[in-house]
Amino acid sequence: MSQPTLWWLVTGAIVAVELLTGTFYLLMLGLGAVAAALAAHMGASLTVQVVLASLVGGGAVVIWHFKRSASRAEAPAQANPNVNLDIGETVQVASWNADGTASVHYRGAQWTVMHRAGINPAPGAYRVAEMVGNRLLVDKA
C-alpha cells in the first residue's frame, strides 16, 4: 500500500473517531494527516510527511485552543442573551416604588423590575440587563 493511501486511511480513522466522540480537536489532527497525505502525493520523504503532519495538526490544535479560550469570556447565565432571551428587551416603567422596584406588564404578565445601582429611577423606557431570580434588572434605554 502506498504512503498517500495510508495517510488517507489515517485521516478517515481520525474523522471517524471524532464523529464518535465529538472532540473537535481530532479534526485539527486530521488536517495534519491530510497535509501529510498531500506531501506524500508530491513525493516527500516519510520524515517530511511525519514532521508536516505534526506541525500542521499540532499547530491547528494550539491555534484552536487559544481561539476558543479567548472567546470563553461569556456573561453569566443571568446576563447572557443566549440563555435568557429577555436580555436586551425594552420595558416601559410608569412609576417607581420607594424601595427602588416597579411593576411592569411584560410578555403578558406582571414583572417586578429593579434598576441598577447608580441609575436615577424615572418613568420611561428601560432595557433588561439581567435576570435576578424572578425580577428584571434594568438599565436606562
Long-range contacts (C-beta under 8 A, 24 or more apart in sequence): 2-40, 3-40, 3-46, 3-49, 4-37, 4-40, 4-41, 7-33, 7-34, 7-36, 7-37, 7-40, 7-49, 7-53, 8-33, 8-37, 10-36, 11-37, 24-64, 25-61, 25-64, 25-65, 28-57, 28-60, 28-61, 28-64, 29-57, 29-60, 29-61, 30-57, 31-56, 31-57, 31-60, 32-56, 32-57, 32-58, 32-60, 33-57, 78-130, 78-131, 78-132, 79-129, 79-130, 79-131, 84-131, 86-128, 86-131, 86-136, 87-128, 87-129, 87-130, 87-131, 88-127, 88-128, 89-127, 89-128, 90-125, 90-126, 90-127, 90-128, 90-141, 91-125, 91-126, 91-127, 91-128, 91-136, 91-138, 92-124, 92-125, 92-126, 93-121, 93-123, 93-124, 93-125, 93-126, 93-138, 94-123, 95-123, 96-121, 96-122, 96-123, 101-135, 104-136, 106-136, 111-135, 111-136, 112-136, 113-137, 113-138, 114-138, 115-139
